[in-house]
Amino acid sequence: MKRILIPAGGAILATGLLAAGLAGTASAAGDVATDPMAKSAADAKAIAQYWAESNGAALKAATESNVWDKSDVAKLQSKGGYSADTKPGSASPIGQEKKTTVKVQNVNLPKTIGKVFFVNSKGEKKWCSATSVQSKYRNLVATAGHCVYDTAGNTDVMSKWVFVPGYYQGKTPWGIYVGKQAFTHYDFDVYEDYDRDYAFVTVYNGIQLGGGTAKQVSKAEFDKYQGVKDAKDVEISRAEFRQCKLDPTSTTACWVKRGSKAEPTGPDYPGAEVAKIEVSEATYKDAKVGKGNGFKFGEPVTEIVTDTQAAAYKKAKEADAKKYPATVEQDARGNWTITHFYVQQWYKPATDTKFYKTVFYIIEGFAKDAGRLGDNVGGQGVSWNQPTGKYVRVFGYPAAAHPDGNKNFTGITPKWCYGKTSKKLVGSAAKKIEEHVALKCSMTEGADGGPWLLNYSNTKRLGYVNGVTSTFNDQDGNGRVDYISSPYFDGETAAIYKAASNVWSGKIL
């Protein structure tokens, strides 16, 4: 139902203009506000790599969303009955499975649920709960608005936003799905109205990162390849070194690591052997081409690395630029690269001199297209303008401690609550909420964004999303969360959902 938001002192015009200015790239049509997330496939790939590299280290480091503090866990007040703004409606789950009534409590968890991961305005890695839902292109995620829009920092959408269905301790069984476009209610996007605390996000095709097969290639093929690649120095014999130096296609790939008794000399000394010395890009550019000490040693070697590796090298370079002279850059495709530059140094050979050849590899199959979200895990239906006081099953990943400090959940595995929603809408003065639906449930933060499912089929693991967890409340005042609440899904919610459900997102790879 439509409300008019009027701040004290009649400041709505100035506040609205300021908020609209802060949104920047957001756009709105009626109640629908949209914000871009990963704007290109290259950006999306870099975001997926950020979360997946080092065996999911960033995923494991993330903690539950914590937009509510202890003072926010207050009582809910009854606000009266709901008033539907349009006729009740719904969109069937993917596959349009026939609904069945479920009475057993041995619950089969839906395949569609998972965690959304993001970086907030403070630079903190956080997560919420979410689910895949029905859409034309099978690419849509439903969650809480505050799990998409950074209300604390008022800095538009969260950074590096991804959805990982079936997430478990760093594992991404169906891939990582990077957010492309966020759809929220205009009142939440601009006024942070928690009566509209829901969001629908289109995601790119999933991407699976890791593994792959190393294939040895020529230097030219290595330079041309835009994926993950590596260059390794392999020790060879003196005879192999001499043969290598006679081969015009590989002469610059072979080099010497001088022994302890090796003496510097010129290139024309009988039996002189060349070693490569890594230098800065500026020194390399000033070096001559040809044969001689300080002359260029082959072409620069560029390796594609992860975000973490690039950051580690830059930090080491800041501490000791002479020891770490390579250049660290990000290319137009979003890949981080480290480029090494070498010059020649000739030596009279010593008995402990070692000989090396640089071997070039490309990693095939490191990044794979995982396909569309809905094709992999299915998608829940969505319903709106439904009567309150109905049974729902709510899923989420609770993790935070209760206000009294007790911690009953870990956030590692999903949990659920089941019961009838409140017959009347509820509100919270502390949270400026007037039109929520409540459910008796002890789940804590981390579960926010999780779906409230009507008519959930335990056999098909499908139902209809009729809400998302927004707030956590302590009705009896004992310092424990005992109720959760969701915005009431009405015709305006349906408008946001329908706008999002018809938008294509495409592939990363």
Phi, psi and omega in degrees: 000148184278134174239155173258125181263113181236105178293161178299143176081007178065032185270018186296324183294309181296318180296316181297318179294319179297313181297319179297324178293321179294326182297328173066272186271359180289151175225157182218144174227102185069236180276350187270123173246136180235144178223133176288149176244255174283114190278342181218164178298324179296317177298317181297319179297318179297322179294315178299318179295323179304316183279329188270335187297159181055045176059042177074031184300318181293322177299316181292331183281343182292149177237167185296150176302141181221058179285340180256131173260183186300325181291340179279341182278077185247178181285152174266147177245141179291137182242005180100180184283162179280160176226104183297134181272341175215184179290151174302146180206170180199161170239128185293155174298161177302129183096346179050046180297146178292134182285144175227155178273134183245124179245340181287156180251006172277090194274129171272121183291142178292141178289342187280343187275160179183199180244144167259133180248145180200169175245125183273184184293343177272357183084011181274140175276123185228166174215156173228180175262159182194175177213153169284142178228166180301139174198162183302319184255012177052051187217030190239139180239137175249136179202188178280150178299323182286355173267002179237316182258133184277088182291327182292317182267349184048045185242036178072211186286158177296154180271151174053047186279127178220157173244133179235097178292142178067022183301139176206109173047056177088351182270142180234076190301329180246013177100177178249130183246111185275133180294136178253317183212132181258138178239119178228171174284141181306321182293331176281317182299322185261313186257356184055047180278108185287354168290351177237036184278065175217158181208151173235130185236126172281142182235149173293166169309148179294159177227134176253126181242142177124163180071224182092169182240131178279129180237124180286134182222173176284166178299321180296317178294322178299313181295326184283329187291135183257359180268199179290134181212167185209150175233128182237142176265120184249130180288136179231171180279166177300320180296318178295324178297314181296321178295320179298319182291339178274347181270112185296341181275346185228007188303322182278354179274349183253139184205174187240140168256109189299146177280175183294335182255008180290142181246134176299143179206186177266170184290343183266001177294135181305123179079007181301143181235146187259139173245153177259136180244123181285134182225176178285165179299321180296317179296319180296317181296328180280345184288151179279163175259134180140209184241115181166160179298132181082359176280160180302140175249091178066188179277157175301151179249118181251127176244142176269129186234174178277168177304316182296317179296320178296316180296320180295319180292318179298321179295318178295323180294322178297327180280326183207086183294332180290322180282332182234076187273354185296162180260130179252125182216164172246126184276180185295339181269000180091004178280137171274134182232148170239121182250126182256142181236138185228149170235168183273147166219122183263143183225150165284126187297148175242167184294332181259018176293140178244150185242140184224156172229132177277122181251135186253136181229146166247147182257106181270137178083011178292319178244127182231145174286123182268356179090185183283146182304308183294331177290332184270318185237359184080191180201137178290156171284176178226137178226157183211160182056035177273150176299145174279175182078021178258158176287135175225157173241125185249134180240151177181177180244075181294145182214328187290158175286157173291164179305331180277001177100345179291137182239105183262349185234155180249339184082000183284317182240151180289148176237172181215157172231153183219136177167183178273138175286162178299140180288330179252152175290151182235161179220173179214117179297324181297329183252005180056046182246137180236338189227065176247162173248138185248156177216136176291119186190141184258008179295145182250185182304149192110327176277349181298139185095346181292151186281146169257112189254121171275148173052045182288126177269117181291333180278320181267348177061035182226150176201207183234122178290117181238014179173167173222143182296127182244309185233165181232133193223151180242095185285323184266001174071024182262011178083012178237141173293127178230351175222145171240163180221158179225149170300147175286126179279112181239198182296329177291323174299316180301322180295320178295313181300313183296324178296318182287325189286354180247016184254129180279150178236318175092192185259159170268318182254000000 
